[in-house]
Structures are given as structure tokens and as C-alpha cells.
Amino acid sequence: MLIENVKEVEKHIQAACERAGRSRDEVKLIAVSKTKPVTDIEEVLSTGILDYGENKVQELADKYEILPKNIHWHMIGHLQRNKVKYLMGKVAMIHSVDSLRLAEQIEHEAAKADTVVNILIEVNVAGEESKFGTTCEAAIELVRNVALMPHLKIKGLMTIAPFTENPEENRVYFRKLRQLSVDIKSKNIDNVDMDELSMGMTGDYEVAIEEGATMVRVGTGIFGERNYQI
């Protein structure tokens, strides 16, 4: 079942890339495995997917200990400062850096661990009160400040678009994030890459790809509905 789901998602990613005139290898599929058991991840691993997204630090850390060490873990959920230390050495990337205080905490823990952490700046493009993320207006200033931290490497931007029945409604937000990344890139800030755009989830990842996403975060489309009772 899960392997069939992966094939279906791959088919849609390929089609979206073709519509956008992009190569399939420009888009990384992150399987969002939050609340899902290790056995499900092992099944999806058999398809060759090595990138997995988690929302909670404890769950990511627990799965990290059990599963193969060649997995690339992505922290995609809101990150509390007191949990940052548990991610050191375990994550390929933190997608959800949305404030200077959080960045300072990651810098502090990364310095202690003598490591460099790849991060994305999370932008609340749609301005939803229920979502985390800096504003489009404040993003460049945040990038400038975080860029000064030697143990952090800004790789790009991330957004979570509104939940909608019609994915076309989110095109405007994906386009806006893409434009913001172009604006930031043009400023040539040291220690800042704008190579990654993490945007698009199960309901709208095809539109996100058409608008330039380099990472799509697909959970339900691969693993089915989530069990929040765990």
C-alpha cells in the first residue's frame, strides 16, 4: 500500500516538473513520517526515499536511534528553544527557524557540539495567525542577523501554505516565497544560500513545484491519515 502511494506521488511530481520545464532531480521528496510507526518508515525506505520529516523533537530523536543512519532527518515542526540540544548531530536540516532567539539557541548548541547546522528561514507568507513564521517584511532582516552566526548555514526558505480544497489558491503564496528568495539572493549576504524552497504538502505540492519548490513535504499522500492518539 505505502509503496503504491510513493509511486503515485512520484508520478505527480514528475508530471509537475514536466509542466514547469524542470528536471525531476531538482525536487527532493521529504516523506513526512510524524506519528507514523518505524515499520511504515522501513516500508517507504525500501523505495529509496532517504529524507523524512518530523514535527516533534522527541519523536525524531527516538526514530533516529532505531532506524538506519543513512536517513536524512528534517525538523519541519515548530521548534522550542529548550529542545534544540536534542537535535544536534541528528538532523540534516531544520526547516522551521522563525525567530532570532531560536537561531541564537541553535547557534549556542551547535557551537557546543562543534557542528554546523543547515537551516531554512520559515516565512508565514499568508499571514495566518495560527501559523508560525516570520513575516515577508521581516525576513530579510532576520536573514542578515542569522547569517552572522558561524555554526548556522542558511540554505533557503520554508513556508506552510493555508489548508485549502483548491491548491490553486496557494499559488500566490508559493510565488511570493520564490520572489522573496530571489530578493534575498540579490543582496549577496555572506553565509546565505537561497538554493532551497521548502513548500508544498500533500494537497498542493504540484502547484508548489510549478512555482519553484525544491523540497516538498508529503505525509498523508504517502503514509495515509495520521494517528494523533500516539
C-alpha positions in Angstrom: 0.0 0.0 0.0 2.6 2.6 1.0 4.9 1.6 -1.9 2.0 2.2 -4.2 1.4 5.6 -2.6 5.0 6.5 -3.2 4.7 5.5 -6.9 1.6 7.7 -7.2 3.3 10.7 -5.6 6.4 10.2 -7.8 4.1 10.2 -10.8 2.6 13.5 -9.8 6.0 15.1 -9.0 7.3 14.0 -12.4 4.2 15.5 -14.1 4.5 18.8 -12.3 8.2 19.0 -13.2 7.4 18.4 -16.8 4.7 21.1 -16.8 7.2 23.6 -15.3 10.1 22.6 -17.6 12.1 21.4 -14.7 14.2 18.3 -14.1 12.9 15.7 -11.6 16.2 15.8 -9.7 15.6 19.5 -8.9 12.9 18.4 -6.4 13.5 16.5 -3.2 10.6 14.5 -1.8 10.5 14.6 2.0 8.3 11.8 3.4 6.6 13.3 6.5 6.6 10.5 8.9 5.2 12.2 12.1 3.0 10.0 14.2 3.9 7.0 12.0 5.5 3.8 13.3 9.0 2.7 12.4 7.6 -0.2 10.4 5.9 2.2 8.0 9.1 4.2 7.5 11.0 0.9 6.8 8.5 0.1 4.1 8.9 3.5 2.5 12.7 3.2 2.8 12.5 0.2 0.5 11.5 2.6 -2.3 14.8 4.5 -1.9 13.4 7.6 -0.1 16.0 8.7 2.4 14.5 12.1 3.5 12.0 12.1 6.3 10.3 15.0 8.1 9.2 15.1 11.8 7.3 17.7 13.8 8.4 16.7 17.3 11.9 16.6 18.6 11.4 13.6 20.8 9.8 11.5 18.0 12.6 12.4 15.7 15.3 11.5 18.3 13.6 8.2 19.1 13.3 7.2 15.4 16.9 8.3 14.8 18.2 5.8 17.3 16.2 2.9 15.8 16.4 3.4 12.1 19.4 3.3 9.6 21.9 6.1 10.0 21.8 7.0 6.3 18.4 8.6 6.7 18.3 12.4 6.4 16.0 13.7 9.1 14.3 17.1 8.6 12.8 19.0 11.6 9.8 20.6 10.0 7.6 21.5 13.0 7.7 24.4 15.4 10.9 24.1 17.5 11.0 25.1 21.1 14.3 26.5 22.3 14.7 24.1 25.2 14.5 21.1 22.8 17.2 22.3 20.3 20.0 20.4 22.1 18.4 17.1 21.4 18.7 17.6 17.6 22.4 18.2 17.4 24.0 15.6 15.2 20.7 14.1 14.2 19.2 16.4 11.6 20.1 17.1 8.1 18.2 20.4 8.2 15.9 22.5 10.4 13.1 24.0 8.3 11.4 26.0 10.9 13.7 28.8 12.1 11.3 31.6 12.6 13.0 34.0 15.1 16.3 35.4 16.1 16.0 33.9 19.6 15.6 30.4 18.2 18.5 30.9 15.8 20.7 32.1 18.7 19.8 28.9 20.7 20.7 26.7 17.7 23.9 28.6 17.3 24.7 28.1 21.0 24.1 24.3 20.9 25.8 23.9 17.5 28.9 25.6 18.9 28.9 23.3 21.9 28.7 20.3 19.6 31.3 21.8 17.2 29.0 21.3 14.3 27.3 23.4 11.6 23.5 23.2 11.2 21.7 23.7 7.9 18.6 25.7 8.4 15.7 27.3 6.5 14.0 30.5 7.5 10.3 29.9 8.0 8.1 32.6 6.5 4.4 32.9 7.2 3.6 34.2 3.7 -0.1 34.0 4.1 0.0 35.8 7.5 -2.2 33.2 9.2 -2.4 33.8 12.9 -2.5 30.0 13.6 0.9 29.5 11.9 4.5 30.2 12.9 7.0 32.0 10.8 8.4 35.4 10.3 6.7 37.9 8.0 7.9 38.6 4.5 8.8 42.1 5.6 10.9 41.0 8.5 12.6 38.0 6.7 15.5 39.9 5.2 16.5 41.4 8.5 16.3 38.0 10.2 18.4 36.5 7.4 21.0 39.3 7.9 21.3 38.6 11.6 21.3 34.8 11.4 24.0 35.0 8.7 26.4 36.3 11.2 26.2 33.0 13.2 29.2 30.8 12.3 27.6 27.5 13.2 24.4 28.0 11.1 24.1 27.8 7.4 21.1 29.4 5.8 20.1 27.2 2.8 16.8 28.9 1.8 13.2 29.5 2.9 10.2 27.5 4.0 6.5 28.2 4.2 3.4 26.3 5.2 0.5 27.5 3.0 -3.1 27.6 4.2 -5.1 24.4 4.1 -7.4 24.7 1.1 -9.6 22.4 -1.0 -8.3 24.1 -4.1 -4.5 24.1 -4.4 -4.5 26.8 -7.0 -5.4 29.2 -4.2 -1.9 28.7 -2.7 -0.1 29.5 -5.9 0.1 33.2 -4.9 1.9 32.3 -1.6 4.4 30.0 -3.3 5.1 32.6 -5.9 5.7 35.2 -3.2 8.1 33.0 -1.3 10.0 32.4 -4.6 10.2 36.1 -5.2 11.4 36.7 -1.6 14.2 34.2 -2.1 15.2 36.0 -5.3 15.3 39.3 -3.5 17.4 37.9 -0.7 19.8 36.2 -3.1 20.3 39.5 -4.9 21.7 41.1 -1.7 24.7 38.7 -1.8 24.8 38.2 2.0 27.7 36.1 3.2 26.9 32.7 4.6 23.5 32.7 2.9 22.3 30.4 0.1 18.9 30.6 -1.4 19.1 27.2 -3.1 16.2 25.6 -1.2 12.5 26.4 -1.2 10.6 24.1 1.1 7.0 24.5 0.2 4.1 22.3 -0.8 2.4 19.4 1.1 0.1 16.6 0.1 -2.7 18.9 -1.1 -0.7 21.4 -3.1 2.8 20.1 -3.8 2.2 20.0 -7.6 1.5 23.7 -7.6 4.5 24.3 -5.4 6.7 22.5 -7.8 5.4 24.6 -10.7 6.3 27.7 -8.7 9.8 26.5 -7.9 9.8 24.3 -4.8 13.0 22.3 -4.3 11.6 20.4 -1.4 8.0 19.1 -1.0 6.8 17.7 2.3 4.3 14.9 1.7 2.8 13.0 4.6 -0.8 11.9 4.1 -0.1 11.2 0.4 2.4 8.6 1.4 1.5 7.3 4.8 -2.2 7.9 4.8 -4.2 9.8 7.5 -2.3 10.4 10.7 -3.0 8.9 14.1 -2.8 11.8 16.6 -3.5 9.4 19.6 0.1 8.2 19.7 
